[in-house]
């Protein structure tokens, strides 16, 4: 059982995005995410936000916040889910819209990680995860036609090993000032691993369009 946060960002393929929601998941709709939840055919367990994106306060609202606040609505949803004890999060509708909100959602991944959880941001073509020392992951988007990139996040550099990929590394230093980790490919999903030894890194999987 995980917490699914549905944000207000653009979703193009609702049928495809339904694959990330399972029976029993706890669903939080953040502000304009109410519209996305409706088109996904999902009844949220919680509806919260300042509702400036939605334009009105729905009758189903669980918590209403002022528009002048430090947290984005997505971060409010994350905090709500963490307070309920969830440690696994999937954020839908958090990519591909306003760039500033996308970057803010990267910070939400970091916030979840710092509070003992795991998370990913997903859209129709992308999966974003944040790794810290000791973390190792396998791919979500399978297929050799897909690609992925790794970038240091919130640090000067990250030390990363990668196996089962076109460009493998062994404790390679990736500097934040140079995009060395862009556009790699998974060659063997069985042996694919991205492991962070030092620093933190965003791992961005992209479906070949």
Secondary structure, 3 states (H helix, E strand, C coil): CCEEEECCCCCCCHHHHHHHCCCCCEEEEECCHHHHHHHHCCCCCEEEECCCCCCCCCCCCCEECCCCCCCCHHHHHHHHHHHCCCCEEEEECCCCCCHHHHHHHHHHHHHHHHCCCEEEEECCCEEEEEEECCCEECCCCCCCCCEEEEEECCCCEEEEEEECECCCEEEEEEECCCCCCCCEEECCCCCCEEEEEECEEEEEEECCC
